[in-house]
Amino acid sequence: MRKLKLVLIALFLFGSTYCQSLENLQKKFATKVCDCIGELDNYEQLKPKLNKCYDSTMNYIFNGATSEEIKFYTGSGNLKLISQNLEQNLNTYCPTVKRVSKEFILPSNKANPYPTNFSSHDLQKAKENLSAWDGRIIAFDAKIIEVASVGPNRPYLKVQLDTGEELWVGSMANSKYETVGNSVRLLGYFALTQLEGLHANLNKLGYHVLAFGIVDLKLMQIAYFSGSEVQIREWSNGKIPQVRK
């Protein structure tokens, strides 16, 4: 769970610095891993196949790469980014992975899917002791009143709670639901804001939410950050995911 938080922070703060060439190589790498994975019966089969295919694909890529591609792959931090983004890219470019992931997060108990645990009252408590709330997973309803951007596929939302309280949300789901006027339910990390990043020019509150799940309350449809399937499955089955130390 802590790994998911670190990935979200890294992608949100620095994801917009990717160059197009690196994006293309990430797609190429994910496509090769997808070919290696082949067919899957369920989501549980993904992890062992992914571990096996990662190494074999990396060897294949380097053996067949051009000098320019090797330059990008070996650039500072690039291999780490490719690894961090692999599951997200597989959900984009690999039909088999996309299918089993969607099946995995379907609610098995529809009595109380996507519960909430955060309200305007909780926000007031958080303001009184921000450091104690840093890193907590919260779920809440809000109305989107402004949509900004901190980079490609990085919407930064100003949302309003039912009492009129406002806060900023970095949506890592990057769905079609991030539109002004839409009422949504969000799942993510309450986090203290960093000094760096384009969001610092928009948000002066000292905190925001890094959301990895978003539900359109009118359609009751969900979008999520690839790589958070286990947490989204818990949420869809009536449980707020817990931070595991």
ZIVENLIN-V550496 format. One record per residue. OMEGA is omega in whole degrees, 0 to 359 (999 if undefined). Layout:
# ZIVENLIN-V550496
omega: [OMEGA	OMEGA]
This chain:
# ZIVENLIN-V550496
omega: [177	178	179	180	181	178	180	180	181	182	182	183	190	183	183	182	181	173	183	181	178	176	180	179	176	178	180	180	180	180	179	177	178	179	180	182	180	182	177	176	181	184	182	179	187	188	180	178	180	179	181	186	181	182	182	179	178	178	180	183	183	180	183	185	172	180	179	178	178	178	179	182	184	176	185	176	186	179	178	179	179	179	180	185	189	182	177	180	177	177	178	190	185	183	181	179	179	182	183	178	179	178	184	186	180	180	173	176	186	182	182	178	174	179	177	177	185	181	177	177	178	179	178	178	180	180	181	181	187	184	180	181	182	178	178	175	181	176	186	176	180	174	180	182	177	177	175	180	176	179	179	179	179	179	178	192	166	184	183	176	187	179	180	177	182	172	182	182	170	183	178	178	179	184	176	183	183	180	181	179	182	175	187	170	188	175	181	181	167	187	173	183	177	180	182	178	182	181	182	178	182	189	179	186	183	180	173	177	173	187	175	174	179	179	172	187	177	182	187	175	187	169	185	177	179	186	179	185	181	179	179	177	177	182	182	179	169	182	174	179	179	175	179	183	999]
